[in-house]
Amino acid sequence: MSRNTGPEAILRQMFAAAIEAAQPAHCIPGFLPEAPRGRLVVVGAGKASAAMARAVEDNWKGPLEGLVVTRYGYSVPCERIEIVEAAHPVPDAAGLQASQRILDLVSNLTADDLVLCLISGGGSSLLPLPLAGITLEDKQAVNRALLKSGASIGEMNCVRRHLSAIKGGRLGQACHPARVITLLISDVPGDRPADIASGPTIGDVTTCEDALAIVRRYAIELPSNVLAVLESGAGESVKPDDPRIAGCEVHLIATPQMALEAAAQVARDAGYAVAILGDSIEGEARDVGKVMAGVAQQIVTHGQPFQAPCVLLSGGETTVTIRGDGRGGRNVEFLLALGVALDGLAGVHALAGDTDGVDGIEEIAGGYLAPDTLSRAWAQGIRPKDSLANNDGHGFFSALEDSVITGPTLTNVNDFRAILIEATKGHA
C-alpha cells in the first residue's frame, strides 16, 4: 500500500493535526487581557515562546515591550519583543544572560503595569540563572545528571526549582507589585503549572528536602556547593501563599489533551474508532511500549477492549534510563520496544513523536512502525533487540527511512503516541 494513502499517511496526518492544534497563533488571541494603565511587559521562555510572542504582537494594538528566550532554531521574527535563542536541554551562557535580563526587565514596575508571561516546555533549561553560590557549569552538570537518571519530569523540575534564581515563583515575585498574567502551553503530565518550565511565576509547594529526596532516590551526584544550597534551605522556592504572587493569573492555553482530540478527529474522519488512553502517561518508555503492545495484541486476537479498525492515542512524558550509547529519544525508545513486543503482528502500525519536533537531542521528532519493520531491519543486518538495549531508536528508524522529521514546530505539548490497528489478524 502506498505511503501516501495507507496507515502511515493517516498517522502522519494525525501527528500534524496534534501539532497544529497547539500553535500559539490559534491559542493566544482569546487570552489577551485589556490594556493596562501603565506598561505592558512581555517576558517568557520555552520552545514555543517566540511563536507565542509573535501571536501577542499580531493581536495587540497598543504599545508593548519585552524579551523571551527560546531554543536555537525556534526564533520567530518579532518587531517589539526581543527574541533570544539559547541551548536546550543543557543550558548555556546565552540562556543565563537572557534570564538575568528578564529579571532586570520586570524590576521596578508599578501596580499600573502588566507583565504577560509566555511559558512553554523547555523553559527550565532556557532560564538557567542559578542561585548565589551555584555556577552555570554546576547547572549544566546537574541537568546532564537528571536527564540520565530516569527521574520523571516532575522530579527533575523539583530539583531545578530549588537551584534557580528565577524559577519556582521567583520571576513572579520579582514582578511585584505589577499584575502578572501567565499563559502556559503544557508539556507535562497532569498539566501542573509549577512543572511547566519549573513554574517561574507559580508558587511551589515542594521543598528543598523534597529535592534532596529525589537526588538520593536516583543516586545523583551533585557538586558539593550545590548540595550545600539544598541542605541549608537556601534554595527554598516561593510558596503559593506568598503575597507577592497572590494576584498572579494563570491560564492553560494549549494542552496534550487538546492535541490528542485534534488527532482523534482525523482518525474518525478516516473511518477509525478512537480511544484516548490518557494524556499523562509516564514510566520507562520501553515498559510503556510493552504494555501498549499487549493491548494491541488483545484487540487483534480477541476484539477487546476495542474492535478493530481502531486507533489508540496517548500522551504524556515517558523517561529513558540510559544504558547504551546509541542515538536515542523517549518516543523512538517506546516505538522500538512496542515493535519488539509486537514481533510483526499484522495490521498494527504506530507513530510516536515529540510535538516540539525534537525527540531527545536529535533534530528528529520520532518514528513510524509498520508490521514489516522488524523484518526489514533484519534484512539490513540490524538486530532490533540490540538497538533497544543500546538506546539506539533514532539509529534504528533512520536506517529504515522511517524517521518522522518535522523541523521546529514552534510549540510543545509533550509526546504523541498513536497505534493504528486494521481489521486483520495473524502475523506478517
RODO-2510 file (C-alpha; in nm, 4 decimals, decimal comma):
residues 428
     n   res          X          Y          Z
     1     m     0,0000     0,0000     0,0000
     2     s     0,1287     0,3460    -0,0859
     3     r     0,2769     0,5525     0,1913
     4     n     0,0604     0,8381     0,0657
     5     t    -0,2725     0,6615     0,1179
     6     g    -0,2280     0,3921     0,3827
     7     p    -0,1993     0,3764     0,7612
     8     e     0,1302     0,5659     0,7647
     9     a    -0,0265     0,8629     0,5879
    10     i    -0,3155     0,8684     0,8348
    11     l    -0,0810     0,8515     1,1316
    12     r     0,1332     1,1347     0,9966
    13     q    -0,1801     1,3432     0,9341
    14     m    -0,2872     1,2806     1,2932
    15     f     0,0507     1,3948     1,4253
    16     a     0,0340     1,7071     1,2105
    17     a    -0,3154     1,7844     1,3416
    18     a    -0,1970     1,7476     1,7007
    19     i     0,0844     1,9960     1,6394
    20     e    -0,1413     2,2390     1,4556
    21     a    -0,3951     2,2400     1,7406
    22     a    -0,1274     2,3677     1,9768
    23     q     0,0023     2,6503     1,7579
    24     p     0,0208     2,9793     1,9518
    25     a    -0,1446     3,1701     1,6674
    26     h    -0,4647     2,9762     1,7431
    27     c    -0,4369     2,9730     2,1215
    28     i    -0,3123     3,3175     2,2240
    29     p    -0,5761     3,5676     2,0999
    30     g    -0,8594     3,4539     2,3259
    31     f    -0,6490     3,5004     2,6390
    32     l    -0,5128     3,8509     2,5851
    33     p    -0,6204     4,0954     2,8583
    34     e    -0,7373     4,4535     2,8344
    35     a    -0,4660     4,7149     2,8099
    36     p    -0,3192     4,8219     3,1454
    37     r    -0,2997     5,1823     3,2646
    38     g     0,0780     5,1507     3,2675
    39     r     0,3273     4,9466     3,0658
    40     l     0,2750     4,6037     2,9100
    41     v     0,5927     4,3996     2,9519
    42     v     0,6092     4,0617     2,7768
    43     v     0,8553     3,8016     2,9028
    44     g     0,8783     3,4283     2,8577
    45     a     1,0727     3,1138     2,7891
    46     g     1,0277     2,7843     2,6100
    47     k     1,0316     2,6198     2,2722
    48     a     0,7038     2,7915     2,1818
    49     s     0,7779     3,1274     2,3436
    50     a     0,8888     3,3094     2,0271
    51     a     0,5797     3,1959     1,8376
    52     m     0,3712     3,2987     2,1388
    53     a     0,5364     3,6417     2,1357
    54     r     0,4598     3,6804     1,7655
    55     a     0,0950     3,5917     1,8295
    56     v     0,0799     3,8588     2,1014
    57     e     0,2284     4,1206     1,8689
    58     d    -0,0113     4,0268     1,5899
    59     n    -0,3125     4,0711     1,8179
    60     w    -0,2091     4,3631     2,0433
    61     k    -0,2782     4,7127     1,9131
    62     g    -0,1217     4,9197     2,1903
    63     p     0,2398     4,9710     2,2996
    64     l     0,4371     4,6811     2,4443
    65     e     0,7952     4,5754     2,5112
    66     g     0,9624     4,2572     2,6188
    67     l     1,2075     3,9717     2,5903
    68     v     1,1603     3,5983     2,5528
    69     v     1,4145     3,3183     2,5234
    70     t     1,3663     3,0132     2,3025
    71     r     1,5654     2,7165     2,1766
    72     y     1,8217     2,7598     1,8999
    73     g     1,6397     2,7371     1,5678
    74     y     1,2988     2,8238     1,7183
    75     s     1,3128     3,2014     1,6760
    76     v     1,0242     3,3822     1,5080
    77     p     1,0668     3,7405     1,3812
    78     c     0,9100     3,9987     1,6119
    79     e     0,9161     4,3784     1,5947
    80     r     0,8632     4,4900     1,9547
    81     i     0,9561     4,1840     2,1605
    82     e     1,3204     4,0801     2,1576
    83     i     1,3821     3,7127     2,0862
    84     v     1,6924     3,5454     2,2290
    85     e     1,7981     3,1912     2,1398
    86     a     1,9720     2,9619     2,3881
    87     a     2,0577     2,5958     2,4427
    88     h     1,8258     2,3091     2,5326
    89     p     1,8283     2,0603     2,7057
    90     v     2,1650     2,1506     2,8609
    91     p     2,1746     2,5275     2,9305
    92     d     2,4376     2,7705     2,8082
    93     a     2,5635     3,1266     2,8685
    94     a     2,3055     3,2759     2,6309
    95     g     2,0240     3,1406     2,8477
    96     l     2,1997     3,2608     3,1608
    97     q     2,2292     3,6153     3,0274
    98     a     1,8714     3,6186     2,8978
    99     s     1,7428     3,5039     3,2381
   100     q     1,9153     3,7919     3,4132
   101     r     1,7874     4,0402     3,1554
   102     i     1,4314     3,9145     3,2048
   103     l     1,4605     3,9676     3,5795
   104     d     1,6011     4,3155     3,5215
   105     l     1,3180     4,3976     3,2821
   106     v     1,0452     4,3263     3,5389
   107     s     1,2188     4,5051     3,8239
   108     n     1,0856     4,8418     3,9460
   109     l     0,7403     4,8004     3,7932
   110     t     0,4325     4,9649     3,9423
   111     a     0,0835     4,8456     4,0261
   112     d    -0,0370     5,0037     3,6999
   113     d     0,1901     4,7803     3,4909
   114     l     0,1107     4,4380     3,3491
   115     v     0,3530     4,1526     3,2896
   116     l     0,2411     3,8959     3,0321
   117     c     0,4486     3,5842     3,0873
   118     l     0,4612     3,3334     2,7997
   119     i     0,5752     2,9907     2,9177
   120     s     0,6091     2,6602     2,7347
   121     g     0,8076     2,3394     2,7623
   122     g     1,1831     2,3704     2,7574
   123     g     1,1823     2,6823     2,9726
   124     s     1,3670     2,5122     3,2596
   125     s     1,6827     2,4788     3,0516
   126     l     1,6349     2,8154     2,8839
   127     l     1,6142     3,0009     3,2178
   128     p     1,9241     2,8635     3,3935
   129     l     2,0010     3,1612     3,6208
   130     p     2,1376     2,9948     3,9369
   131     l     2,1134     3,0931     4,3000
   132     a     2,4145     3,2520     4,4671
   133     g     2,6933     3,0005     4,5162
   134     i     2,5997     2,7970     4,2085
   135     t     2,7626     2,8400     3,8665
   136     l     2,6348     2,7758     3,5157
   137     e     2,8749     2,4826     3,4969
   138     d     2,7105     2,3405     3,8084
   139     k     2,3677     2,3776     3,6496
   140     q     2,4901     2,2061     3,3336
   141     a     2,6268     1,9125     3,5341
   142     v     2,3024     1,8809     3,7299
   143     n     2,0940     1,8909     3,4121
   144     r     2,3007     1,6170     3,2489
   145     a     2,2734     1,4006     3,5594
   146     l     1,8974     1,4497     3,5813
   147     l     1,8478     1,3660     3,2126
   148     k     2,0350     1,0376     3,2540
   149     s     1,8820     0,9392     3,5884
   150     g     1,5406     0,8128     3,4821
   151     a     1,3676     1,0707     3,7034
   152     s     1,0260     1,1937     3,5909
   153     i     0,9833     1,5452     3,4568
   154     g     0,8119     1,6442     3,7808
   155     e     1,1038     1,5162     3,9843
   156     m     1,3597     1,6849     3,7624
   157     n     1,1779     2,0162     3,7842
   158     c     1,1507     1,9900     4,1615
   159     v     1,5296     1,9814     4,1820
   160     r     1,5655     2,2598     3,9248
   161     r     1,3260     2,4922     4,1107
   162     h     1,5370     2,4758     4,4240
   163     l     1,8590     2,5713     4,2463
   164     s     1,7176     2,8631     4,0448
   165     a     1,7108     3,2381     4,0932
   166     i     1,4178     3,2758     3,8505
   167     k     1,2070     2,9587     3,8597
   168     g     0,9880     2,8286     4,1423
   169     g     0,7850     3,1516     4,1604
   170     r     1,0846     3,3838     4,1774
   171     l     1,0057     3,5593     3,8486
   172     g     0,6514     3,6277     3,9684
   173     q     0,7901     3,7575     4,2963
   174     a     1,0241     3,9931     4,1090
   175     c     0,7310     4,1422     3,9143
   176     h     0,5542     4,2664     4,2286
   177     p     0,3589     4,4962     4,2557
   178     a     0,2727     4,4699     3,8840
   179     r    -0,0155     4,2497     3,7753
   180     v     0,1040     3,9199     3,6248
   181     i    -0,0788     3,7014     3,3721
   182     t     0,0903     3,3749     3,2736
   183     l    -0,0119     3,1915     2,9562
   184     l     0,1016     2,8288     2,9549
   185     i     0,1440     2,5702     2,6812
   186     s     0,1668     2,2487     2,8793
   187     d     0,4229     1,9781     2,8117
   188     v     0,3944     1,7970     3,1451
   189     p     0,1754     1,5065     3,2579
   190     g    -0,1209     1,6379     3,4520
   191     d    -0,0700     1,9951     3,3228
   192     r     0,0682     2,1072     3,6593
   193     p     0,1608     2,4776     3,6212
   194     a     0,4515     2,4516     3,8689
   195     d     0,6119     2,1861     3,6476
   196     i     0,5817     2,3715     3,3159
   197     a     0,9292     2,5260     3,2767
   198     s     0,9593     2,4773     3,6546
   199     g     0,6981     2,7441     3,7254
   200     p     0,8736     3,0831     3,7075
   201     t     0,5601     3,2680     3,8222
   202     i     0,3923     2,9834     4,0138
   203     g     0,4022     2,9240     4,3884
   204     d     0,5712     2,5937     4,4724
   205     v     0,4525     2,3528     4,7412
   206     t     0,7675     2,1368     4,7280
   207     t     1,0706     2,1975     4,9476
   208     c     1,4480     2,1664     4,9476
   209     e     1,4031     1,8436     5,1426
   210     d     1,1831     1,7077     4,8619
   211     a     1,4566     1,7921     4,6125
   212     l     1,7161     1,6180     4,8298
   213     a     1,4983     1,3088     4,8490
   214     i     1,4885     1,2923     4,4684
   215     v     1,8656     1,3328     4,4486
   216     r     1,9093     1,0432     4,6916
   217     r     1,6437     0,8281     4,5216
   218     y     1,8288     0,8333     4,1904
   219     a     2,1790     0,8414     4,3411
   220     i     2,2541     1,1689     4,1608
   221     e     2,5971     1,3065     4,2442
   222     l     2,5815     1,6827     4,2994
   223     p     2,8723     1,9248     4,3314
   224     s     2,9350     1,9969     4,7000
   225     n     2,8308     2,3622     4,6702
   226     v     2,5026     2,2636     4,5030
   227     l     2,4311     2,0073     4,7734
   228     a     2,5002     2,2740     5,0346
   229     v     2,2326     2,5023     4,8864
   230     l     1,9714     2,2284     4,9229
   231     e     2,0834     2,1078     5,2648
   232     s     2,0940     2,4586     5,4099
   233     g     1,7494     2,5504     5,2820
   234     a     1,8946     2,8453     5,0879
   235     g     1,7255     2,7149     4,7745
   236     e     1,3725     2,7295     4,9153
   237     s     1,1231     2,8331     4,6481
   238     v     0,8408     3,0872     4,6693
   239     k     0,5302     2,9373     4,8263
   240     p     0,1709     2,9735     4,6949
   241     d     0,0661     3,1898     4,9905
   242     d     0,3376     3,4499     4,9319
   243     p     0,1509     3,7845     4,8998
   244     r     0,3841     3,8991     4,6217
   245     i     0,2418     3,6361     4,3843
   246     a    -0,1097     3,6201     4,5265
   247     g    -0,2601     3,8091     4,2327
   248     c    -0,0878     3,6188     3,9543
   249     e    -0,3322     3,4795     3,6962
   250     v    -0,2558     3,1523     3,5191
   251     h    -0,4183     3,0207     3,2004
   252     l    -0,3516     2,6911     3,0231
   253     i    -0,3947     2,7791     2,6566
   254     a    -0,2807     2,4514     2,4964
   255     t    -0,2534     2,1040     2,6475
   256     p    -0,1749     1,7472     2,5395
   257     q    -0,5446     1,6595     2,5622
   258     m    -0,6342     1,9278     2,3078
   259     a    -0,3739     1,7889     2,0691
   260     l    -0,4964     1,4318     2,1130
   261     e    -0,8544     1,5370     2,0447
   262     a    -0,7481     1,7045     1,7206
   263     a    -0,5673     1,3868     1,6128
   264     a    -0,8684     1,1764     1,7115
   265     q    -1,0895     1,3721     1,4733
   266     v    -0,8545     1,2951     1,1826
   267     a    -0,8760     0,9243     1,2652
   268     r    -1,2557     0,9319     1,2927
   269     d    -1,2830     1,1088     0,9588
   270     a    -1,0768     0,8229     0,8109
   271     g    -1,3221     0,5666     0,9467
   272     y    -1,1462     0,4500     1,2644
   273     a    -1,2890     0,4226     1,6120
   274     v    -1,0684     0,6121     1,8568
   275     a    -0,9721     0,5534     2,2185
   276     i    -0,7707     0,8174     2,4036
   277     l    -0,5981     0,6101     2,6701
   278     g    -0,4525     0,9028     2,8621
   279     d    -0,2818     1,2374     2,8172
   280     s    -0,0393     1,1999     3,1091
   281     i     0,1144     0,8530     3,0824
   282     e     0,4552     0,8262     3,2470
   283     g     0,7060     0,5494     3,3164
   284     e     1,0004     0,3923     3,1382
   285     a     0,9446     0,4317     2,7632
   286     r     1,0269     0,0681     2,6878
   287     d     0,7873    -0,0532     2,9587
   288     v     0,5045     0,1612     2,8221
   289     g     0,5808     0,0146     2,4787
   290     k     0,5434    -0,3401     2,6110
   291     v     0,2115    -0,2582     2,7786
   292     m     0,0714    -0,0937     2,4667
   293     a     0,1804    -0,3966     2,2628
   294     g    -0,0214    -0,6171     2,4964
   295     v    -0,3301    -0,4030     2,4473
   296     a    -0,2880    -0,4128     2,0680
   297     q    -0,2472    -0,7909     2,0764
   298     q    -0,5686    -0,8279     2,2755
   299     i    -0,7572    -0,6177     2,0223
   300     v    -0,6242    -0,8154     1,7255
   301     t    -0,6780    -1,1564     1,8843
   302     h    -0,9956    -1,1103     2,0882
   303     g    -1,1546    -0,7812     1,9861
   304     q    -1,1136    -0,6496     2,3382
   305     p    -1,1333    -0,3893     2,4832
   306     f    -1,1973    -0,2315     2,1414
   307     q    -1,2933    -0,3610     1,7994
   308     a    -1,0629    -0,3044     1,5020
   309     p    -1,0309    -0,0959     1,2959
   310     c    -0,9347     0,1462     1,5692
   311     v    -0,6719     0,3910     1,6842
   312     l    -0,5231     0,4089     2,0337
   313     l    -0,3956     0,7536     2,1313
   314     s    -0,1897     0,8580     2,4307
   315     g     0,0268     1,1411     2,5509
   316     g     0,2414     1,2278     2,8491
   317     e     0,6132     1,2100     2,9040
   318     t     0,7937     0,8815     2,9483
   319     t     1,1511     0,8511     3,0683
   320     v     1,4582     0,6667     2,9475
   321     t     1,7234     0,5295     3,1791
   322     i     2,0302     0,5414     2,9574
   323     r     2,2193     0,2129     2,9431
   324     g     2,3817     0,2331     2,5983
   325     d     2,5461     0,4925     2,3796
   326     g     2,3067     0,4977     2,0839
   327     r     2,1096     0,7827     1,9309
   328     g     1,8029     0,7698     2,1491
   329     g     1,4891     0,9557     2,2493
   330     r     1,1930     0,8544     2,4606
   331     n     0,9497     0,8351     2,1681
   332     v     1,1642     0,6122     1,9482
   333     e     1,2537     0,4038     2,2542
   334     f     0,8816     0,3493     2,3143
   335     l     0,8244     0,2707     1,9480
   336     l     1,1120     0,0233     1,9214
   337     a     1,0034    -0,1563     2,2389
   338     l     0,6494    -0,1697     2,1002
   339     g     0,7787    -0,3210     1,7768
   340     v     0,9928    -0,5818     1,9507
   341     a     0,6961    -0,6882     2,1651
   342     l     0,4543    -0,6989     1,8702
   343     d     0,7004    -0,9110     1,6694
   344     g     0,5482    -0,8322     1,3300
   345     l     0,1828    -0,8552     1,4311
   346     a    -0,0153    -0,7950     1,1138
   347     g    -0,2349    -0,4894     1,0832
   348     v    -0,0670    -0,2901     1,3605
   349     h     0,1016     0,0381     1,2730
   350     a     0,2237     0,3098     1,5083
   351     l     0,3760     0,6546     1,5205
   352     a     0,5376     0,8232     1,8189
   353     g     0,6865     1,1695     1,8272
   354     d     0,7598     1,4722     2,0382
   355     t     0,5315     1,7595     1,9415
   356     d     0,8218     2,0042     1,9627
   357     g     0,9976     1,8243     1,6776
   358     v     1,2935     1,7079     1,8877
   359     d     1,2991     1,3635     2,0488
   360     g     1,5906     1,3529     2,2914
   361     i     1,8677     1,5690     2,1479
   362     e     1,8146     1,4703     1,7841
   363     e     1,6508     1,7063     1,5343
   364     i     1,4053     1,4223     1,4692
   365     a     1,0542     1,4174     1,6133
   366     g     1,0095     1,0398     1,6291
   367     g     0,9414     0,7412     1,4094
   368     y     0,6914     0,5198     1,2306
   369     l     0,6438     0,1464     1,2939
   370     a     0,4868    -0,0967     1,0435
   371     p     0,4168    -0,4711     1,0627
   372     d     0,7235    -0,5336     0,8416
   373     t     0,9589    -0,3034     1,0345
   374     l     1,1422    -0,5840     1,2149
   375     s     1,1812    -0,7982     0,9032
   376     r     1,3219    -0,5029     0,7087
   377     a     1,5674    -0,4357     0,9919
   378     w     1,6856    -0,7967     0,9973
   379     a     1,7310    -0,7845     0,6198
   380     q     1,9758    -0,4967     0,6743
   381     g     2,1610    -0,6841     0,9454
   382     i     2,0086    -0,4709     1,2218
   383     r     1,9023    -0,6552     1,5362
   384     p     1,6064    -0,4714     1,6922
   385     k     1,6674    -0,6020     2,0441
   386     d     2,0316    -0,4917     2,0267
   387     s     1,9246    -0,1455     1,9111
   388     l     1,6831    -0,1227     2,2033
   389     a     1,9459    -0,2370     2,4523
   390     n     2,1790     0,0334     2,3195
   391     n     1,9121     0,3081     2,3386
   392     d     1,9539     0,3486     1,9616
   393     g     1,5981     0,4184     1,8495
   394     h     1,6936     0,7010     1,6152
   395     g     1,9693     0,4932     1,4572
   396     f     1,7198     0,2103     1,4059
   397     f     1,4383     0,4090     1,2436
   398     s     1,6743     0,6318     1,0459
   399     a     1,8346     0,3256     0,8849
   400     l     1,4881     0,2125     0,7706
   401     e     1,3972     0,5625     0,6499
   402     d     1,1077     0,5614     0,8945
   403     s     1,2008     0,8679     1,0982
   404     v     0,9416     1,1411     1,1486
   405     i     1,1053     1,4775     1,0829
   406     t     0,9031     1,7963     1,1241
   407     g     1,1648     2,0634     1,1858
   408     p     1,0921     2,3157     1,4624
   409     t     0,7176     2,3016     1,5298
   410     l     0,7179     2,6193     1,7444
   411     t     0,5013     2,4526     2,0069
   412     n     0,5327     2,1759     2,2635
   413     v     0,2515     1,9714     2,4178
   414     n     0,4596     1,6698     2,5039
   415     d     0,4710     1,3248     2,3484
   416     f     0,2269     1,1896     2,0922
   417     r     0,1676     0,8174     2,0516
   418     a    -0,0773     0,6597     1,8087
   419     i    -0,1334     0,2904     1,7368
   420     l    -0,3499     0,2148     1,4334
   421     i    -0,4992    -0,1344     1,4179
   422     e    -0,6528    -0,2577     1,0951
   423     a    -0,9241    -0,5220     1,0796
   424     t    -0,6867    -0,8145     1,0235
   425     k    -0,5460    -1,0997     1,2286
   426     g    -0,2288    -1,3029     1,2404
   427     h     0,1388    -1,2311     1,1831
   428     a     0,3219    -1,0661     0,8960
***
